[in-house]
Amino acid sequence: MRKIAALTFITVCLCFAQIRASAQSKRKAVPATVSNFTKNGKQITRFSTVGDAIDAHDGEIALFNGVYYLYGTSYDCGFAWQNKNAAFCGFKSYSSTDMVNWTDRGFLFDAQTPVWQTRCNGNTYGCFRPHVIFNKKTGLYVLWINVYDNVSGYRVFTAKSPVGPFAEVAEPKLAVNASSPAGGLNNGDHDTFIDDDGTAYLAYTDWRAGGSIVIEKLSADYLTGTGEVSNAVTKTRTEAPGMFKRNGIYYVVYSDPNCGYCSGTGASYKTATSALGPWSESKKISDNSCGGQPSFVSTIKLGSGTVFIFGSDLWNNGAKNEALANYYWAPLKFNADGSIIPMNCSTPFKIDPSNNKPIVARTADDFSTHGDISKNIWRAQSFTALHSRKVTAITLTTFQNGYPDAGLQVAVFKANQNGQPEGDALSTDIIPASAMGWSAKNVAIHPKLNVTMGQTYCIVLSSATTTGVYGFAYRDAGKLNGVESYSKDGGQTYTVEKGRAIKFEVVLGK
């Protein structure tokens, strides 16, 4: 099969091809470049190796046996906090050896059962914050998640693999709020931390104290608390702790103040010479967490040294579709006295390969997402056929937002000299709303269409929906072979957006 596409997508394919070729040729391992924003400051949407947007939020990155694992809550099925009709999607994981190319490893356990829907769907406060640690003594990976249907506020699982499947064990018992009623706002956002001697701790949020962070020592198997606790590490109105140790100093970084699904909350930290304190005065390292809310600080031990990755969720200010939220990841930097240097959000960073396997240094492709396709607003993208062939598939990266009441129409036209559609449609397909999720994913159509080499065509995205919209992925960088345009009057007139291209792929038969 041969492929033709806008040059923006050819670039992506070539990057993947280079990575595969480098592994075969045993090239020397080099750092990969990780970026969070485009050159013009837009958030970058990270995609998996199959081209779907990464859908793992409010979790963490962990390194096990030379492989990075990203854990997080999925929102693709339409989960929306405090929406009583929203189903719970579950917890997902992705793996990578360079923090740029991520492979979807699926769900940590089956959360579609009636039990888990009752515990976590929109009728509850939800379930969040998957954190996984490895217990060397038991040889098991231990997963802690935050829930609101029991007393402790957490449920615990074990597995023999870092991607599961995880099986639930007994409900943990913690010292804080142990006598509070079940199913309320007892304890919230948390982090798991393992000290140099293998002792594990849980840093968590005490909601009964108004958002105070506490730290409790865990049992030897990491499955429950011991009652040894440091209360009121912070006073009130904080959450989402990230705990780590550097050069004998313990750190807790946290959201300051707490703010659910807010974009742009502060990040502060405290230090101590003991895991249970006493803790220092608070110091702020960011006023807006680089456009998000603090989520984790991951201790990544590499041959070149230990890196402390700060992560924040770039939430959409409580929008109904938080599946579109992106991520900010970057190493923390320190002064000679151990204090954390305030964050510089715009700088990309390089990280050494975790397992010394050969890779090619590359930056994540700078795609972003946008949703506006509806009854009146249409989107169009032109491409020029490189061969005279039958089109076997057209793949687009799309999503739904706000419950559309009609499907997404994908039509192909011949294009005029401006790259805009003209004449009657050569093919028309409709993708039903039920075939699309809330997270940006590849969706394919199979039009009955032949293209002629050298002829320019135009893909037009439209919908008759009167509620909600459909979205797409796009980029505003690089040499682009094709024209992207939009219509505000249902396809009557189009306006070109120079330097922009929609992410798509056209597949031709032999």
C-alpha positions as CSV (number, residue, x, y, z in Angstrom):
1,M,0.0,0.0,0.0
2,R,1.1,3.6,-0.7
3,K,0.3,6.6,1.4
4,I,-0.3,10.2,0.4
5,A,-1.0,13.0,2.9
6,A,-0.4,16.6,3.7
7,L,3.3,17.0,4.4
8,T,2.5,17.7,8.0
9,F,1.6,14.0,8.4
10,I,4.4,12.7,6.2
11,T,6.7,14.3,8.7
12,V,5.2,12.2,11.5
13,C,5.5,8.9,9.5
14,L,9.1,9.7,8.7
15,C,9.9,10.3,12.4
16,F,8.5,6.9,13.3
17,A,10.4,5.3,10.4
18,Q,13.6,6.8,11.6
19,I,13.2,5.4,15.1
20,R,12.6,1.9,13.8
21,A,15.6,2.1,11.4
22,S,17.8,3.3,14.2
23,A,17.0,0.3,16.4
24,Q,18.0,-2.0,13.5
25,S,21.2,-0.2,12.8
26,K,22.3,-0.1,16.5
27,R,23.0,3.6,16.6
28,K,24.3,5.1,19.7
29,A,21.6,6.0,22.3
30,V,21.0,9.8,22.5
31,P,18.6,11.9,24.5
32,A,15.1,12.6,23.2
33,T,13.8,16.2,23.4
34,V,10.5,16.6,25.3
35,S,8.5,19.8,24.7
36,N,5.3,21.0,26.3
37,F,4.4,23.9,24.1
38,T,4.7,24.9,20.4
39,K,7.0,27.8,19.4
40,N,4.1,30.1,19.5
41,G,3.1,29.0,23.0
42,K,0.2,26.6,22.3
43,Q,-0.1,23.4,24.3
44,I,1.1,20.3,22.6
45,T,-1.2,17.3,22.5
46,R,0.8,14.1,23.0
47,F,-0.1,11.1,20.8
48,S,0.5,7.4,21.3
49,T,2.4,5.3,18.7
50,V,-0.8,4.5,16.9
51,G,-1.8,8.2,16.6
52,D,-4.4,8.6,19.4
53,A,-4.1,11.3,22.0
54,I,-2.8,10.1,25.3
55,D,-5.7,9.7,27.7
56,A,-4.2,9.4,31.2
57,H,-4.7,12.3,33.6
58,D,-4.1,13.2,37.2
59,G,-1.6,10.3,37.6
60,E,2.1,10.0,37.5
61,I,5.2,8.8,35.5
62,A,7.2,5.9,37.0
63,L,10.3,4.1,35.8
64,F,10.5,0.3,36.2
65,N,13.2,-1.8,34.7
66,G,14.3,0.8,32.2
67,V,10.8,1.6,30.9
68,Y,8.8,4.7,31.7
69,Y,5.1,4.1,32.6
70,L,2.5,6.9,32.5
71,Y,-0.5,6.1,34.7
72,G,-3.7,8.2,34.8
73,T,-7.5,8.5,34.8
74,S,-9.2,8.0,31.4
75,Y,-11.9,10.5,30.3
76,D,-12.5,9.3,26.8
77,C,-15.8,7.6,27.6
78,G,-17.3,10.9,28.6
79,F,-16.6,11.1,32.3
80,A,-17.3,14.5,33.7
81,W,-16.9,15.4,37.3
82,Q,-20.3,16.0,39.1
83,N,-22.3,14.9,36.0
84,K,-24.6,12.3,37.4
85,N,-25.1,10.7,34.0
86,A,-21.4,10.3,33.3
87,A,-19.9,6.8,33.3
88,F,-16.5,6.1,34.9
89,C,-13.9,5.2,32.2
90,G,-11.1,3.6,34.3
91,F,-7.4,3.9,34.7
92,K,-5.0,3.6,31.8
93,S,-1.2,3.1,31.4
94,Y,1.3,3.9,28.6
95,S,4.9,2.8,28.3
96,S,7.9,4.5,26.7
97,T,11.7,4.3,26.6
98,D,12.2,8.0,25.8
99,M,9.2,9.9,27.2
100,V,8.3,10.9,23.6
101,N,7.0,7.7,22.0
102,W,4.2,6.2,24.2
103,T,2.6,2.8,23.7
104,D,-1.0,2.4,24.9
105,R,-0.9,-0.5,27.4
106,G,-4.6,-0.5,28.2
107,F,-6.6,-0.4,31.4
108,L,-5.1,-1.4,34.8
109,F,-8.3,-3.3,35.6
110,D,-11.8,-3.7,34.4
111,A,-13.7,-0.6,35.7
112,Q,-16.8,-1.2,33.6
113,T,-18.4,-3.6,36.2
114,P,-21.4,-2.4,38.2
115,V,-19.3,-2.3,41.3
116,W,-16.8,0.1,39.9
117,Q,-19.4,2.2,38.2
118,T,-21.3,2.6,41.5
119,R,-18.0,3.6,43.2
120,C,-16.7,6.0,40.7
121,N,-19.3,7.3,38.2
122,G,-20.8,10.8,38.0
123,N,-23.2,10.1,41.0
124,T,-20.1,10.0,43.2
125,Y,-17.1,12.3,43.8
126,G,-15.3,10.1,41.3
127,C,-12.0,8.0,41.5
128,F,-8.7,9.5,40.7
129,R,-4.9,9.6,41.0
130,P,-3.5,6.2,40.2
131,H,0.0,5.7,41.7
132,V,2.1,2.6,41.3
133,I,5.1,1.5,43.3
134,F,7.2,-1.7,43.4
135,N,7.7,-3.7,46.6
136,K,11.1,-5.6,46.3
137,K,10.2,-7.9,49.2
138,T,6.9,-9.2,47.8
139,G,7.8,-8.8,44.2
140,L,4.5,-7.1,43.5
141,Y,3.5,-3.8,42.0
142,V,1.2,-1.9,44.3
143,L,-1.5,0.5,43.0
144,W,-3.2,3.2,45.2
145,I,-6.2,5.1,43.9
146,N,-8.3,7.9,45.5
147,V,-12.0,7.0,46.0
148,Y,-14.8,8.6,48.0
149,D,-17.0,5.6,48.8
150,N,-15.2,4.3,51.9
151,V,-13.7,5.6,55.1
152,S,-10.0,5.8,54.2
153,G,-10.5,7.4,50.8
154,Y,-8.4,4.9,49.0
155,R,-8.4,1.4,47.5
156,V,-5.3,-0.7,46.9
157,F,-4.4,-3.3,44.3
158,T,-1.5,-5.6,43.5
159,A,-0.1,-7.1,40.2
160,K,2.9,-9.0,39.0
161,S,3.3,-6.5,36.1
162,P,3.5,-2.7,36.1
163,V,0.6,-2.6,33.6
164,G,-1.6,-5.2,35.5
165,P,-4.1,-6.6,35.5
166,F,-4.3,-5.3,39.1
167,A,-6.5,-7.1,41.7
168,E,-8.0,-5.3,44.6
169,V,-6.9,-6.2,48.2
170,A,-8.3,-5.3,51.5
171,E,-9.4,-1.6,52.1
172,P,-6.4,0.2,53.7
173,K,-6.6,1.7,57.2
174,L,-5.2,5.1,57.8
175,A,-4.7,7.2,61.0
176,V,-6.4,10.3,59.7
177,N,-10.2,10.5,59.7
178,A,-10.4,6.8,60.7
179,S,-13.7,7.5,62.6
180,S,-15.3,9.6,59.9
181,P,-18.4,8.3,58.0
182,A,-17.8,6.4,54.8
183,G,-18.6,8.0,51.5
184,G,-17.7,11.5,52.3
185,L,-14.9,14.0,51.7
186,N,-12.4,12.4,54.1
187,N,-9.0,12.1,52.4
188,G,-8.1,13.2,48.8
189,D,-5.2,13.5,46.3
190,H,-2.2,11.5,47.3
191,D,1.3,10.3,46.4
192,T,3.3,7.2,47.2
193,F,7.0,7.5,48.1
194,I,9.7,4.8,48.8
195,D,12.7,5.8,50.9
196,D,16.2,4.6,50.3
197,D,15.7,1.8,52.9
198,G,12.6,0.5,51.2
199,T,10.1,2.1,53.7
200,A,7.1,3.5,51.9
201,Y,5.0,6.5,52.8
202,L,1.7,7.9,51.7
203,A,1.4,11.7,51.4
204,Y,-2.3,12.6,51.2
205,T,-4.8,15.4,51.5
206,D,-7.0,15.7,54.7
207,W,-10.3,17.2,53.6
208,R,-11.8,17.2,57.1
209,A,-9.0,19.7,58.0
210,G,-9.8,21.9,55.0
211,G,-7.1,20.7,52.6
212,S,-4.2,19.9,54.9
213,I,-1.4,17.5,53.7
214,V,-0.4,14.7,56.0
215,I,2.2,11.9,55.6
216,E,1.8,8.4,56.9
217,K,4.2,5.5,57.0
218,L,2.9,2.4,55.2
219,S,3.2,-1.2,56.2
220,A,6.0,-3.4,54.9
221,D,3.8,-4.7,52.1
222,Y,2.8,-1.2,51.2
223,L,-0.9,-2.1,51.4
224,T,-2.1,-0.1,54.5
225,G,-1.1,2.6,56.9
226,T,0.8,2.0,60.2
227,G,-0.6,4.9,62.3
228,E,2.8,6.7,62.3
229,V,1.8,10.0,60.8
230,S,2.9,13.6,60.4
231,N,-0.2,15.8,60.6
232,A,-0.7,19.3,59.1
233,V,2.4,19.4,56.9
234,T,0.5,22.2,55.3
235,K,-2.3,24.1,57.0
236,T,-5.4,24.4,54.7
237,R,-6.4,24.9,51.0
238,T,-3.7,22.6,49.6
239,E,-3.8,19.3,47.7
240,A,-2.0,17.0,45.2
241,P,1.3,16.3,47.1
242,G,4.4,15.0,45.3
243,M,7.0,13.6,47.7
244,F,10.6,12.8,47.0
245,K,14.1,12.8,48.5
246,R,17.3,14.4,47.3
247,N,20.7,14.5,49.0
248,G,19.2,13.5,52.3
249,I,16.5,16.2,52.2
250,Y,12.8,15.2,51.9
251,Y,10.5,17.4,49.8
252,V,6.8,17.8,49.4
253,V,5.6,19.8,46.4
254,Y,1.9,20.5,46.3
255,S,-1.0,22.6,44.7
256,D,-1.1,25.9,46.5
257,P,-4.0,26.7,46.6
258,N,-6.2,23.6,45.9
259,C,-8.5,24.1,42.9
260,G,-10.3,21.2,41.2
261,Y,-9.8,21.2,37.4
262,C,-8.3,24.7,37.4
263,S,-5.7,25.8,34.9
264,G,-3.0,27.9,36.5
265,T,-2.8,27.1,40.2
266,G,0.3,27.7,42.2
267,A,2.9,25.2,43.2
268,S,4.8,25.3,46.5
269,Y,7.1,23.0,48.5
270,K,8.4,22.2,52.0
271,T,11.5,20.3,53.2
272,A,12.5,18.2,56.1
273,T,15.4,16.0,57.3
274,S,13.0,13.2,58.2
275,A,10.1,11.7,56.2
276,L,7.7,12.6,59.0
277,G,9.1,16.1,59.6
278,P,9.2,18.6,61.1
279,W,8.7,20.5,57.9
280,S,10.0,23.9,56.9
281,E,8.1,27.0,55.9
282,S,6.5,27.0,52.5
283,K,8.3,28.3,49.4
284,K,6.5,28.9,46.0
285,I,8.1,27.7,42.8
286,S,5.3,28.7,40.4
287,D,2.3,30.9,40.4
288,N,0.4,28.9,37.8
289,S,2.2,25.5,37.4
290,C,2.9,26.3,33.8
291,G,-0.8,26.6,33.0
292,G,-2.1,23.7,35.0
293,Q,-2.4,22.1,38.5
294,P,0.4,20.1,40.2
295,S,0.0,16.4,39.7
296,F,3.2,14.6,40.7
297,V,7.0,14.7,41.2
298,S,8.6,11.5,39.9
299,T,12.0,10.3,41.0
300,I,13.7,8.9,37.8
301,K,17.0,7.2,38.6
302,L,19.2,7.0,35.4
303,G,22.8,6.0,34.8
304,S,23.6,9.7,34.3
305,G,22.0,10.6,37.6
306,T,18.6,11.1,39.3
307,V,16.0,13.4,37.7
308,F,12.9,14.7,39.5
309,I,10.2,15.2,36.9
310,F,7.5,17.7,37.9
311,G,4.1,17.1,36.2
312,S,1.0,19.2,36.1
313,D,-2.3,18.6,34.4
314,L,-3.2,21.4,32.0
315,W,-6.9,21.3,32.8
316,N,-9.5,23.2,30.7
317,N,-10.8,25.2,33.7
318,G,-13.5,22.7,34.6
319,A,-14.8,22.3,31.0
320,K,-17.1,19.4,30.4
321,N,-14.5,17.6,28.3
322,E,-11.4,17.2,30.4
323,A,-10.2,14.4,28.1
324,L,-8.7,17.2,26.0
325,A,-6.4,18.3,28.9
326,N,-2.7,18.2,28.1
327,Y,0.3,17.8,30.3
328,Y,3.4,19.7,31.5
329,W,6.4,17.6,32.3
330,A,9.9,19.0,33.1
331,P,12.8,18.2,35.6
332,L,13.0,20.4,38.7
333,K,16.2,22.3,39.1
334,F,18.0,23.0,42.4
335,N,20.3,25.6,43.9
336,A,23.5,24.6,45.7
337,D,21.7,24.8,49.0
338,G,19.0,22.3,47.9
339,S,16.3,24.9,47.3
340,I,14.2,24.4,44.2
341,I,14.7,27.0,41.4
342,P,11.4,28.6,40.3
343,M,10.1,26.9,37.1
344,N,10.8,28.1,33.6
345,C,7.8,26.8,31.7
346,S,8.8,27.4,28.1
347,T,12.1,25.5,27.9
348,P,12.1,22.0,26.3
349,F,14.3,19.4,28.0
350,K,16.3,16.3,27.0
351,I,16.3,13.1,29.0
352,D,18.7,10.2,28.6
353,P,17.3,6.9,27.3
354,S,16.2,5.0,30.3
355,N,17.6,1.6,29.2
356,N,20.4,2.6,26.8
357,K,18.5,1.2,23.8
358,P,19.2,3.1,20.6
359,I,16.8,5.9,19.6
360,V,16.9,8.9,17.5
361,A,16.7,12.3,19.2
362,R,13.4,13.9,18.2
363,T,10.9,16.4,19.5
364,A,7.2,15.4,20.0
365,D,5.2,16.5,16.9
366,D,3.7,19.8,17.8
367,F,0.0,19.1,17.2
368,S,-2.8,20.8,19.1
369,T,-6.5,20.1,19.2
370,H,-9.5,22.3,18.6
371,G,-13.3,21.7,18.5
372,D,-15.8,23.8,16.5
373,I,-17.2,21.7,13.7
374,S,-21.0,22.0,13.9
375,K,-24.0,23.0,11.8
376,N,-22.5,26.2,10.5
377,I,-18.7,25.8,11.0
378,W,-17.0,23.5,8.5
379,R,-13.3,22.6,8.1
380,A,-11.4,21.8,4.9
381,Q,-8.0,20.4,4.1
382,S,-6.5,20.0,0.7
383,F,-3.9,17.4,-0.5
384,T,-2.4,16.5,-3.9
385,A,-2.4,13.0,-5.1
386,L,1.0,11.5,-5.8
387,H,-0.3,8.5,-7.7
388,S,-3.4,7.5,-9.7
389,R,-5.0,5.0,-7.3
390,K,-8.0,3.9,-5.5
391,V,-8.4,5.4,-2.0
392,T,-8.8,2.6,0.5
393,A,-9.0,4.7,3.6
394,I,-8.9,8.2,5.0
395,T,-7.9,8.5,8.7
396,L,-8.6,11.6,10.7
397,T,-7.9,12.5,14.3
398,T,-11.2,13.7,15.8
399,F,-13.3,13.8,19.0
400,Q,-16.7,14.9,20.2
401,N,-17.5,17.6,22.7
402,G,-20.8,18.6,24.3
403,Y,-23.0,15.6,23.1
404,P,-23.5,16.2,19.3
405,D,-27.0,15.1,18.1
406,A,-25.7,14.2,14.5
407,G,-22.7,12.5,13.1
408,L,-19.5,13.9,11.5
409,Q,-19.6,14.1,7.7
410,V,-16.4,13.5,5.8
411,A,-16.7,14.5,2.1
412,V,-14.0,14.6,-0.6
413,F,-14.1,17.2,-3.4
414,K,-11.8,18.3,-6.2
415,A,-10.1,21.5,-5.0
416,N,-9.8,24.8,-6.9
417,Q,-6.6,26.8,-7.3
418,N,-7.0,28.1,-3.7
419,G,-7.2,24.6,-2.2
420,Q,-10.9,24.9,-1.4
421,P,-13.7,22.5,-2.5
422,E,-15.5,23.0,-5.7
423,G,-18.3,21.2,-7.5
424,D,-20.2,18.2,-6.1
425,A,-18.7,15.8,-3.6
426,L,-16.9,12.8,-5.0
427,S,-17.6,10.8,-1.9
428,T,-19.5,11.3,1.4
429,D,-19.2,9.3,4.6
430,I,-20.8,9.9,8.0
431,I,-19.1,8.9,11.2
432,P,-21.7,8.4,13.9
433,A,-21.2,10.1,17.3
434,S,-21.1,6.7,18.9
435,A,-17.9,5.9,17.0
436,M,-16.0,8.7,18.6
437,G,-14.8,9.4,22.1
438,W,-14.0,12.6,24.0
439,S,-10.3,12.1,23.6
440,A,-8.7,12.8,20.1
441,K,-8.3,9.5,18.3
442,N,-7.8,8.2,14.8
443,V,-11.1,7.4,13.0
444,A,-11.1,5.9,9.5
445,I,-13.6,6.0,6.6
446,H,-13.4,3.9,3.5
447,P,-14.7,6.0,0.6
448,K,-15.4,4.6,-2.9
449,L,-13.0,7.0,-4.6
450,N,-10.2,7.1,-7.2
451,V,-7.7,9.9,-7.3
452,T,-5.6,11.1,-10.2
453,M,-1.9,11.9,-9.9
454,G,-1.2,15.6,-9.7
455,Q,-4.9,16.5,-9.0
456,T,-5.6,18.4,-5.8
457,Y,-8.5,17.3,-3.6
458,C,-10.1,18.7,-0.5
459,I,-11.4,16.8,2.5
460,V,-14.4,18.7,4.1
461,L,-15.5,18.0,7.7
462,S,-19.0,19.1,8.6
463,S,-22.0,18.1,10.8
464,A,-25.7,18.8,11.1
465,T,-25.4,18.8,14.9
466,T,-27.2,21.5,16.7
467,T,-25.8,20.5,20.1
468,G,-22.1,20.0,20.8
469,V,-19.2,20.1,18.3
470,Y,-16.6,17.8,16.7
471,G,-12.9,18.5,16.9
472,F,-9.6,17.8,15.1
473,A,-5.9,17.9,15.5
474,Y,-3.8,20.5,13.7
475,R,-0.3,22.0,13.6
476,D,1.0,25.5,12.7
477,A,4.6,24.7,12.0
478,G,6.8,23.1,9.3
479,K,6.6,23.1,5.5
480,L,3.0,22.3,4.6
481,N,1.8,20.7,1.4
482,G,-1.9,21.6,1.3
483,V,-4.3,24.3,2.4
484,E,-6.5,24.4,5.5
485,S,-9.6,26.6,5.5
486,Y,-12.8,27.0,7.4
487,S,-16.4,28.2,6.7
488,K,-18.7,30.0,9.1
489,D,-21.7,29.7,6.8
490,G,-22.2,26.0,6.3
491,G,-19.8,25.7,3.3
492,Q,-20.9,28.7,1.3
493,T,-17.6,30.6,1.6
494,Y,-14.2,29.6,3.0
495,T,-11.3,31.4,4.7
496,V,-7.8,30.2,4.4
497,E,-5.7,29.8,7.6
498,K,-2.2,30.2,6.4
499,G,0.5,27.9,7.8
500,R,-2.0,25.5,9.3
501,A,-2.7,21.8,8.5
502,I,-5.2,19.3,9.8
503,K,-3.8,15.9,10.9
504,F,-5.0,13.2,8.5
505,E,-3.8,10.3,6.4
506,V,-4.9,9.1,3.0
507,V,-4.2,5.4,2.1
508,L,-4.1,4.3,-1.5
509,G,-4.4,0.8,-2.9
510,K,-1.8,-1.0,-5.0
